[in-house]
Amino acid sequence: MSRMNDGLVRAALCCGVALFASGAMADYELYNKDDKKLDLQLMVVGAQFGQNQSWFGESYSFLGVSASHWTEFGSKFGLKGESKLGAGTLFGSVSGVYTRTSGDDASGVTAGLDDMSATTLEQSNLGYKLGDVFSGLEDDTVSVQVGRFDYSIGTGMLVNDGGSDGGDRGGWYLGLRKAFQNGAMVSLDSKTLKAQVFRLKNNPRRGGNQGEGSGLNVDYTFGDSVTLGGSYLYIDQDLPGVDTVDVYNGRASWTALAGLTFSGEYAYEESNDFDGTGYYAQGLYEFSDVAWKPALTYRYAEFDEDFNPIAYGYTDYGYWFQGEIAGNYPLYNNNLKSHMLRANLKPREGVVVNLFYYNFTLADPAAFGVASDDFGDEVDLTVDWQATDRIYVIAVLAQLNPGDAAEQWTGGDKDWQYAMLYVSFTL
């Protein structure tokens, strides 16, 4: 197996792929009295997938499965509550996730499996928070939290998704498992300053790699136009030849003019085995006084061959699964350069349309065992529809055209076409 095939399996085992993992469960109030509150949470989701010429026409020979169509189903269910205690508030939550896949998905990690379903513990945490602790900060809250909980840094380029889906668990694309386990965090949240000190452990599926991380994250907002952020992480993970990784990360966002925002992020990773870098730079312009309120985005992103994507996850389309096809199946944020153009439209209330174009090249073609760096071009159309307060519908059409690198890697030269229909119900 080539080094890149090893990398593909490693990415699948470590990260899972989750486009809608950040979808929050709605709350149904069960009790609210005497400074005590208890909410029921429930979300049920299903998605149907169809593909033509997946893996550029070489799905069966490359992965061992046909991956032409499959269905995913999932549910998140739980309780969360809080109660006044002394000068502060005690809070906590507990939840579970059930997922199932019928048919072989295009990730390839379902090959050889008969039963692709599982019910697992998701949230299980307890915390305490105090308000108005620091007189110099507006709307400040200090909290301590332990257990299993969600955590995200910035746009999710490094840290967002602590759980693994797919394979024997099912639900690869739905990605409902996000919580980190064995976590501990102290947080400061205010209008201008946000900071966290944390320790986290990921939740892999069977055969996945276990990793632990600790670190510090700080974000500061200057007025209404500039936000700066920085993080340090110390990662200890079970990867061959890698003991620990030191990660240094910086982020910035600047609203230069009304509607015009520039943003970017840079990460440097250092270990005994490699030094890796990853970054992006982006410009966004929103037309507030134009019909359908169009927003145009250009982004360039680059992740070198030695960059470890850690626990990246979905915070919006293209962040950080780049392309409905490429980012969810053949590629991940390593050994990759990408150009993204996005047009976002709101033709009516409750409906959002996105049109994407991506160009993908390889930072180091030799790591894929190919001579060319041209992986391909992808076009995506997504339509989000808030049908009712409880029902949400998403439709996706996409096509990934192979470049020379993709053809040399897979042996296929067909255009990879893809369609998906997703429906969710929340209490």
Sequence and secondary structure as in RCSB ss.txt:
>XXXX:A:sequence
MSRMNDGLVRAALCCGVALFASGAMADYELYNKDDKKLDLQLMVVGAQFGQNQSWFGESYSFLGVSASHWTEFGS
KFGLKGESKLGAGTLFGSVSGVYTRTSGDDASGVTAGLDDMSATTLEQSNLGYKLGDVFSGLEDDTVSVQVGRFD
YSIGTGMLVNDGGSDGGDRGGWYLGLRKAFQNGAMVSLDSKTLKAQVFRLKNNPRRGGNQGEGSGLNVDYTFGDS
VTLGGSYLYIDQDLPGVDTVDVYNGRASWTALAGLTFSGEYAYEESNDFDGTGYYAQGLYEFSDVAWKPALTYRY
AEFDEDFNPIAYGYTDYGYWFQGEIAGNYPLYNNNLKSHMLRANLKPREGVVVNLFYYNFTLADPAAFGVASDDF
GDEVDLTVDWQATDRIYVIAVLAQLNPGDAAEQWTGGDKDWQYAMLYVSFTL
>XXXX:A:secstr
  HHHHHHHHHHHHH   SSTT    EEEEEEETTEEEEEEEEEEEEEEEEESGGGGTHHHHHSS  SEEEEEEE
EEEEEEEEEETTEEEEEEEEEEEEEEES  TTSTTTT S  EEEEEEEEEEEEEEES  TTSTT EEEEEEEEE 
   TTSSSBS  B  SGGG  TTT     EEEEEEEEEE SSEEEEEEEEE B  TT   EEEEEEEEEEEETTT
EEEEEEEEEEEEEETTEEEEEEEEEEEEEEEETTEEEEEEEEEEEESS EEEEEEEEEEEE TTSTT  EEEEEE
EEE TT   TB   SBTTBSS STTTTTTT  SSSEEEEEEEEEEEEETTEEEEEEEEEEE S GGGGT S  EE
EEEEEEEEEEE SSSEEEEEEEEEEEE HHHHHHHS  S EEEEEEEEEEE 
